[in-house]
Amino acid sequence: MARPPSIDDDLLIDLIVSVFREKGFDGTAIGDLSAASGLQRASLYHRFPRGKEQMAEAALDAVGKRFGWILEPMREDPTVTRGVTETARRLGEFYGAGSLSCVLDTMTLAGAPPGIRDHARSLATAWIDAMTDASRRAGRRPDAAVRAAEDAFVRIEGALVLGRVTGNTGAFHETVALLPALLVPEGPPAPAVSG
């Protein structure tokens, strides 16, 4: 009979995500993951036979699922402003009110394998696409919606970097609070452009 794992899979992945979020792919050693999880290296390799790269993939899969939950209101709520507001709240929670680094950023620092970079890029693209779609549904022309989404993404990521470097999370709080205004134009929706 197999011995039960000493840590459940969800908690293990959360701990792995936190290490990669803090140290990035290249800066993370198996010893860091072992210390964070309380598992011996052999136990980690038993669960992740391909080692650190497989652990990083699992971490990004978990982040992708969490982003799905974060972005759901913005994608699904028929009242765009309400959906964007709830997504902003969830982003604030996910990033510890601006005190946590963005795992998409740290995982793509120098030394990350191409597959990890591609995975992080696809998550960032899905996030920008969701914001673009919300902005378009709120009445912006497609090109203006893309610009608004990219601007919002840059502001959020920049605020996270600023918080990490200076310890001041005020810019993150402000950016998250402004997310509805960044994505939803003032006034009535513009008429749809056909063509």
Secondary structure by P-SEA (a helix, b strand, c coil): ccccccccaaaaaaaaaaaaaccccccccaaaaaaaacccaaaaaaaccccaaaaaaaaaaaaaaaaaaaacccccccaaaaaaaaaaaaaaaaacccccccaaaaaacccccaaaaaaaaaaaaaaaaaaaaaaaaacccaaaaaaaaaaaaaaaaaaaaaaaacccaaaaaaaaaaccccccccccccccccc
